[in-house]
Amino acid sequence: MNDLELKKQTKLYTRWALGLSLVLVVIWPGIMFSTGYIYSLTFFTGWVYLAFGWLVFAALFITIRPFIELYKEYKR
């Protein structure tokens, strides 16, 4: 990758990271808090499973992706 591509990708992924952080950390919990929703045990359990699933997916992606990039570089 050249510098221009890297700068473009950096801007794109920074915007995505900030946008998702805003939605998932501020807006979504803010809406649930303002409506007065009371978490049930089932709802909380679902959130925990979702969080662990996301954690496993992210860990696998972060671990496997560099090997895929390395393979593509060697193949070229």
N, C-alpha and C positions, 0 to 999 in steps of 0.2 A: 504494500500500500504506500502511496505517496503522501506527502504532508497535506495536500489539499483534501484528499479523501478522509484522512484522519481527523482533520478539523471539522469537516462536514458531519462525520459520524459522531464526534464528540458533542457537537451542538444538538444533534438529534436526540441522542441518548440522555443528555443532561436534561433536556426539556421533558422527555418521557419520565425520567426519574423524579423530577420535581413535581410534575403533574400528578403522577400516581401517588406520591407521598402526600400531596395536598389532599387528594380525594380520600385516600385510605386512612390518613391519620387525623385530618381535621374535619372535612365535610361529612363523610359518612357517620363517624361517631357523633358529630355535632347534631346531625338530624335525629339520630336515635335518642340522644340525650334530651333534646328539646321536645320530643314527643312524649317523654315520660315512660318509655318502654321499659318494662322490668324483665330482665333476662331470666329465662327458665333454665333448669339444669340441662335439658335437651338442647336448647339453643346454644348454651355455652359449650357443651360437649361437641357440637357440630363445628363451632368456631375453632376449638382446639384441634380437631381432626383436620380442618382446612389449613390451619397454620402449620401443622406438622407435614401435611402433604406438600404445601408450598415450599417448606424448608427442604424436604427431600428432593423435590424437583429442581430447586435452585442449586443445591449442592451437586447433584448429578450434572447439571448443565455446566456449572463452573468447573467441574472436574474434567468432563469429557470434551468440551468445546476446544480447549487448547490442543488436544491430541488430533482432533479433526482438522484444525488449521495447520498443524504441523504436517499431517499427512498430505493435505492439499499442496503445501509448499514443496515437499519432497517429490510429489507426483509431477509437478510442473518442472 
